Amino acid sequence: MKKSRDHLEMTFRSIECFSNDGKLDAQELGSILDIAERDGNIDADEIRVLKNIISKITPDEIDDAMQIKLDEIAEKIK
């Protein structure tokens, strides 16, 4: 079985999102989560990347939509 490289795509996508305006919004985070979920499994590399991306989100970026997305991710990767 070929090892997934989705975590690399997730990392690249997060760099694009942060670099376009310096912030990440709920829709952008959702699109990164979609990459992780598209094979039906969120693996350890994808979890590591998601946690790293989330660690870079600043408190001023967390609106209601972002909090909902963060809660959704927390539930899926616990």
N, CA, C and O atoms as a GROMACS GRO file, in nm:
protein
  312
    1MET      N    1   0.084  -0.120   0.000
    1MET     CA    2   0.000   0.000   0.000
    1MET      C    3   0.088   0.125   0.000
    1MET      O    4   0.181   0.137   0.080
    2LYS      N    5   0.059   0.216  -0.088
    2LYS     CA    6   0.136   0.339  -0.100
    2LYS      C    7   0.104   0.434   0.015
    2LYS      O    8  -0.013   0.456   0.048
    3LYS      N    9   0.207   0.490   0.076
    3LYS     CA   10   0.188   0.585   0.186
    3LYS      C   11   0.129   0.714   0.131
    3LYS      O   12   0.173   0.765   0.027
    4SER      N   13   0.031   0.766   0.201
    4SER     CA   14  -0.034   0.890   0.161
    4SER      C   15   0.063   1.008   0.171
    4SER      O   16   0.144   1.017   0.263
    5ARG      N   17   0.054   1.096   0.076
    5ARG     CA   18   0.132   1.219   0.078
    5ARG      C   19   0.041   1.340   0.101
    5ARG      O   20   0.081   1.454   0.079
    6ASP      N   21  -0.082   1.313   0.144
    6ASP     CA   22  -0.178   1.421   0.165
    6ASP      C   23  -0.127   1.523   0.266
    6ASP      O   24  -0.156   1.642   0.254
    7HIS      N   25  -0.051   1.477   0.366
    7HIS     CA   26  -0.001   1.572   0.467
    7HIS      C   27   0.089   1.678   0.403
    7HIS      O   28   0.094   1.791   0.450
    8LEU      N   29   0.160   1.642   0.297
    8LEU     CA   30   0.243   1.740   0.228
    8LEU      C   31   0.156   1.843   0.156
    8LEU      O   32   0.185   1.962   0.157
    9GLU      N   33   0.051   1.795   0.093
    9GLU     CA   34  -0.042   1.886   0.027
    9GLU      C   35  -0.109   1.977   0.129
    9GLU      O   36  -0.130   2.096   0.102
   10MET      N   37  -0.144   1.922   0.246
   10MET     CA   38  -0.206   2.002   0.353
   10MET      C   39  -0.111   2.114   0.397
   10MET      O   40  -0.153   2.228   0.417
   11THR      N   41   0.016   2.079   0.414
   11THR     CA   42   0.116   2.178   0.455
   11THR      C   43   0.128   2.288   0.352
   11THR      O   44   0.128   2.407   0.386
   12PHE      N   45   0.139   2.250   0.224
   12PHE     CA   46   0.150   2.348   0.117
   12PHE      C   47   0.027   2.438   0.114
   12PHE      O   48   0.039   2.560   0.099
   13ARG      N   49  -0.091   2.379   0.127
   13ARG     CA   50  -0.216   2.456   0.125
   13ARG      C   51  -0.221   2.555   0.242
   13ARG      O   52  -0.266   2.668   0.225
   14SER      N   53  -0.175   2.514   0.359
   14SER     CA   54  -0.177   2.604   0.474
   14SER      C   55  -0.083   2.722   0.453
   14SER      O   56  -0.113   2.835   0.492
   15ILE      N   57   0.031   2.696   0.391
   15ILE     CA   58   0.126   2.804   0.361
   15ILE      C   59   0.061   2.904   0.267
   15ILE      O   60   0.073   3.025   0.287
   16GLU      N   61  -0.009   2.855   0.165
   16GLU     CA   62  -0.081   2.942   0.072
   16GLU      C   63  -0.184   3.027   0.147
   16GLU      O   64  -0.194   3.148   0.125
   17CYS      N   65  -0.261   2.963   0.235
   17CYS     CA   66  -0.368   3.034   0.307
   17CYS      C   67  -0.311   3.141   0.398
   17CYS      O   68  -0.361   3.254   0.400
   18PHE      N   69  -0.208   3.108   0.475
   18PHE     CA   70  -0.149   3.205   0.566
   18PHE      C   71  -0.080   3.318   0.491
   18PHE      O   72  -0.078   3.432   0.537
   19SER      N   73  -0.022   3.286   0.375
   19SER     CA   74   0.054   3.389   0.304
   19SER      C   75  -0.034   3.487   0.227
   19SER      O   76   0.009   3.598   0.199
   20ASN      N   77  -0.157   3.447   0.193
   20ASN     CA   78  -0.239   3.540   0.113
   20ASN      C   79  -0.284   3.661   0.193
   20ASN      O   80  -0.293   3.771   0.138
   21ASP      N   81  -0.314   3.642   0.324
   21ASP     CA   82  -0.351   3.758   0.406
   21ASP      C   83  -0.295   3.748   0.547
   21ASP      O   84  -0.331   3.827   0.634
   22GLY      N   85  -0.209   3.651   0.570
   22GLY     CA   86  -0.148   3.635   0.701
   22GLY      C   87  -0.236   3.564   0.802
   22GLY      O   88  -0.197   3.546   0.918
   23LYS      N   89  -0.354   3.525   0.760
   23LYS     CA   90  -0.450   3.462   0.851
   23LYS      C   91  -0.508   3.337   0.787
   23LYS      O   92  -0.495   3.312   0.667
   24LEU      N   93  -0.574   3.260   0.872
   24LEU     CA   94  -0.644   3.141   0.826
   24LEU      C   95  -0.787   3.154   0.871
   24LEU      O   96  -0.813   3.183   0.988
   25ASP      N   97  -0.882   3.134   0.780
   25ASP     CA   98  -1.023   3.140   0.821
   25ASP      C   99  -1.082   2.999   0.821
   25ASP      O  100  -1.017   2.903   0.779
   26ALA      N  101  -1.205   2.988   0.870
   26ALA     CA  102  -1.269   2.858   0.886
   26ALA      C  103  -1.282   2.784   0.753
   26ALA      O  104  -1.265   2.662   0.748
   27GLN      N  105  -1.312   2.855   0.647
   27GLN     CA  106  -1.327   2.791   0.516
   27GLN      C  107  -1.193   2.733   0.469
   27GLN      O  108  -1.188   2.622   0.417
   28GLU      N  109  -1.085   2.809   0.489
   28GLU     CA  110  -0.953   2.760   0.450
   28GLU      C  111  -0.914   2.638   0.533
   28GLU      O  112  -0.862   2.540   0.480
   29LEU      N  113  -0.939   2.644   0.664
   29LEU     CA  114  -0.910   2.530   0.750
   29LEU      C  115  -0.993   2.409   0.709
   29LEU      O  116  -0.944   2.296   0.711
   30GLY      N  117  -1.118   2.434   0.672
   30GLY     CA  118  -1.204   2.326   0.625
   30GLY      C  119  -1.150   2.260   0.499
   30GLY      O  120  -1.160   2.138   0.483
   31SER      N  121  -1.094   2.340   0.409
   31SER     CA  122  -1.040   2.283   0.285
   31SER      C  123  -0.917   2.198   0.315
   31SER      O  124  -0.891   2.099   0.246
   32ILE      N  125  -0.840   2.235   0.417
   32ILE     CA  126  -0.724   2.156   0.458
   32ILE      C  127  -0.771   2.025   0.522
   32ILE      O  128  -0.714   1.919   0.497
   33LEU      N  129  -0.875   2.033   0.604
   33LEU     CA  130  -0.933   1.912   0.664
   33LEU      C  131  -0.987   1.820   0.555
   33LEU      O  132  -0.973   1.698   0.566
   34ASP      N  133  -1.047   1.876   0.452
   34ASP     CA  134  -1.098   1.795   0.341
   34ASP      C  135  -0.988   1.710   0.278
   34ASP      O  136  -1.011   1.595   0.241
   35ILE      N  137  -0.869   1.767   0.265
   35ILE     CA  138  -0.756   1.692   0.208
   35ILE      C  139  -0.727   1.571   0.298
   35ILE      O  140  -0.706   1.460   0.248
   36ALA      N  141  -0.726   1.594   0.429
   36ALA     CA  142  -0.696   1.485   0.523
   36ALA      C  143  -0.802   1.375   0.517
   36ALA      O  144  -0.770   1.257   0.533
   37GLU      N  145  -0.926   1.413   0.495
   37GLU     CA  146  -1.036   1.317   0.500
   37GLU      C  147  -1.068   1.249   0.368
   37GLU      O  148  -1.146   1.153   0.366
   38ARG      N  149  -1.012   1.293   0.260
   38ARG     CA  150  -1.057   1.244   0.129
   38ARG      C  151  -1.032   1.095   0.107
   38ARG      O  152  -1.100   1.033   0.025
   39ASP      N  153  -0.936   1.037   0.179
   39ASP     CA  154  -0.915   0.893   0.165
   39ASP      C  155  -0.990   0.814   0.272
   39ASP      O  156  -0.973   0.693   0.284
   40GLY      N  157  -1.073   0.883   0.350
   40GLY     CA  158  -1.154   0.816   0.450
   40GLY      C  159  -1.084   0.792   0.582
   40GLY      O  160  -1.141   0.730   0.672
   41ASN      N  161  -0.961   0.840   0.594
   41ASN     CA  162  -0.884   0.815   0.715
   41ASN      C  163  -0.790   0.933   0.741
   41ASN      O  164  -0.721   0.979   0.651
   42ILE      N  165  -0.790   0.982   0.864
   42ILE     CA  166  -0.695   1.086   0.902
   42ILE      C  167  -0.579   1.016   0.972
   42ILE      O  168  -0.593   0.970   1.085
   43ASP      N  169  -0.464   1.009   0.903
   43ASP     CA  170  -0.350   0.934   0.958
   43ASP      C  171  -0.265   1.020   1.050
   43ASP      O  172  -0.291   1.139   1.067
   44ALA      N  173  -0.163   0.959   1.109
   44ALA     CA  174  -0.079   1.028   1.208
   44ALA      C  175  -0.009   1.150   1.149
   44ALA      O  176   0.001   1.253   1.216
   45ASP      N  177   0.039   1.141   1.026
   45ASP     CA  178   0.105   1.255   0.962
   45ASP      C  179   0.007   1.370   0.943
   45ASP      O  180   0.041   1.486   0.966
   46GLU      N  181  -0.115   1.338   0.901
   46GLU     CA  182  -0.217   1.441   0.880
   46GLU      C  183  -0.257   1.505   1.013
   46GLU      O  184  -0.278   1.626   1.019
   47ILE      N  185  -0.268   1.425   1.118
   47ILE     CA  186  -0.300   1.480   1.250
   47ILE      C  187  -0.189   1.574   1.296
   47ILE      O  188  -0.216   1.683   1.347
   48ARG      N  189  -0.064   1.533   1.276
   48ARG     CA  190   0.049   1.618   1.314
   48ARG      C  191   0.044   1.751   1.241
   48ARG      O  192   0.064   1.856   1.301
   49VAL      N  193   0.015   1.747   1.110
   49VAL     CA  194   0.007   1.870   1.031
   49VAL      C  195  -0.110   1.956   1.079
   49VAL      O  196  -0.096   2.077   1.094
   50LEU      N  197  -0.225   1.895   1.102
   50LEU     CA  198  -0.341   1.972   1.151
   50LEU      C  199  -0.309   2.041   1.283
   50LEU      O  200  -0.340   2.159   1.301
   51LYS      N  201  -0.248   1.968   1.376
   51LYS     CA  202  -0.213   2.028   1.506
   51LYS      C  203  -0.114   2.142   1.488
   51LYS      O  204  -0.124   2.244   1.557
   52ASN      N  205  -0.020   2.126   1.398
   52ASN     CA  206   0.078   2.232   1.373
   52ASN      C  207   0.010   2.355   1.314
   52ASN      O  208   0.039   2.468   1.355
   53ILE      N  209  -0.080   2.336   1.220
   53ILE     CA  210  -0.154   2.447   1.160
   53ILE      C  211  -0.237   2.518   1.266
   53ILE      O  212  -0.235   2.641   1.276
   54ILE      N  213  -0.308   2.441   1.347
   54ILE     CA  214  -0.394   2.499   1.450
   54ILE      C  215  -0.311   2.577   1.552
   54ILE      O  216  -0.357   2.680   1.603
   55SER      N  217  -0.190   2.531   1.581
   55SER     CA  218  -0.105   2.601   1.677
   55SER      C  219  -0.065   2.740   1.630
   55SER      O  220  -0.025   2.824   1.710
   56LYS      N  221  -0.075   2.765   1.500
   56LYS     CA  222  -0.038   2.895   1.444
   56LYS      C  223  -0.156   2.993   1.436
   56LYS      O  224  -0.138   3.110   1.402
   57ILE      N  225  -0.274   2.945   1.467
   57ILE     CA  226  -0.392   3.032   1.464
   57ILE      C  227  -0.390   3.122   1.586
   57ILE      O  228  -0.376   3.075   1.699
   58THR      N  229  -0.405   3.252   1.562
   58THR     CA  230  -0.403   3.347   1.673
   58THR      C  231  -0.545   3.369   1.727
   58THR      O  232  -0.643   3.347   1.655
   59PRO      N  233  -0.556   3.410   1.854
   59PRO     CA  234  -0.690   3.429   1.913
   59PRO      C  235  -0.781   3.522   1.833
   59PRO      O  236  -0.902   3.502   1.829
   60ASP      N  237  -0.724   3.624   1.768
   60ASP     CA  238  -0.809   3.716   1.691
   60ASP      C  239  -0.864   3.653   1.563
   60ASP      O  240  -0.953   3.710   1.499
   61GLU      N  241  -0.813   3.537   1.525
   61GLU     CA  242  -0.864   3.467   1.407
   61GLU      C  243  -0.981   3.375   1.443
   61GLU      O  244  -1.049   3.324   1.353
   62ILE      N  245  -1.006   3.354   1.570
   62ILE     CA  246  -1.107   3.258   1.612
   62ILE      C  247  -1.242   3.328   1.629
   62ILE      O  248  -1.275   3.379   1.736
   63ASP      N  249  -1.320   3.328   1.521
   63ASP     CA  250  -1.458   3.375   1.526
   63ASP      C  251  -1.547   3.254   1.547
   63ASP      O  252  -1.497   3.143   1.568
   64ASP      N  253  -1.677   3.272   1.542
   64ASP     CA  254  -1.769   3.160   1.568
   64ASP      C  255  -1.748   3.046   1.469
   64ASP      O  256  -1.745   2.929   1.508
   65ALA      N  257  -1.734   3.079   1.341
   65ALA     CA  258  -1.716   2.976   1.238
   65ALA      C  259  -1.586   2.899   1.261
   65ALA      O  260  -1.582   2.777   1.247
   66MET      N  261  -1.480   2.970   1.297
   66MET     CA  262  -1.351   2.905   1.322
   66MET      C  263  -1.361   2.814   1.446
   66MET      O  264  -1.306   2.704   1.445
   67GLN      N  265  -1.430   2.859   1.549
   67GLN     CA  266  -1.443   2.777   1.670
   67GLN      C  267  -1.518   2.647   1.639
   67GLN      O  268  -1.483   2.541   1.689
   68ILE      N  269  -1.622   2.658   1.558
   68ILE     CA  270  -1.697   2.538   1.518
   68ILE      C  271  -1.605   2.441   1.443
   68ILE      O  272  -1.607   2.321   1.468
   69LYS      N  273  -1.525   2.494   1.351
   69LYS     CA  274  -1.432   2.410   1.273
   69LYS      C  275  -1.326   2.349   1.363
   69LYS      O  276  -1.291   2.232   1.347
   70LEU      N  277  -1.274   2.426   1.458
   70LEU     CA  278  -1.173   2.374   1.551
   70LEU      C  279  -1.232   2.262   1.637
   70LEU      O  280  -1.167   2.160   1.660
   71ASP      N  281  -1.355   2.281   1.684
   71ASP     CA  282  -1.423   2.178   1.763
   71ASP      C  283  -1.443   2.050   1.681
   71ASP      O  284  -1.424   1.939   1.730
   72GLU      N  285  -1.482   2.068   1.555
   72GLU     CA  286  -1.502   1.954   1.464
   72GLU      C  287  -1.372   1.876   1.446
   72GLU      O  288  -1.371   1.753   1.452
   73ILE      N  289  -1.263   1.948   1.425
   73ILE     CA  290  -1.133   1.883   1.406
   73ILE      C  291  -1.091   1.812   1.535
   73ILE      O  292  -1.044   1.699   1.530
   74ALA      N  293  -1.108   1.878   1.649
   74ALA     CA  294  -1.069   1.819   1.776
   74ALA      C  295  -1.141   1.687   1.798
   74ALA      O  296  -1.083   1.591   1.847
   75GLU      N  297  -1.268   1.682   1.761
   75GLU     CA  298  -1.348   1.561   1.776
   75GLU      C  299  -1.296   1.449   1.685
   75GLU      O  300  -1.297   1.332   1.722
   76LYS      N  301  -1.250   1.486   1.566
   76LYS     CA  302  -1.207   1.385   1.468
   76LYS      C  303  -1.066   1.332   1.494
   76LYS      O  304  -1.034   1.220   1.452
   77ILE      N  305  -0.982   1.409   1.563
   77ILE     CA  306  -0.843   1.366   1.578
   77ILE      C  307  -0.808   1.328   1.722
   77ILE      O  308  -0.691   1.308   1.753
   78LYS      N  309  -0.907   1.317   1.807
   78LYS     CA  310  -0.874   1.281   1.946
   78LYS      C  311  -0.838   1.137   1.963
   78LYS      O  312  -0.808   1.093   2.074
   0.00000   0.00000   0.00000
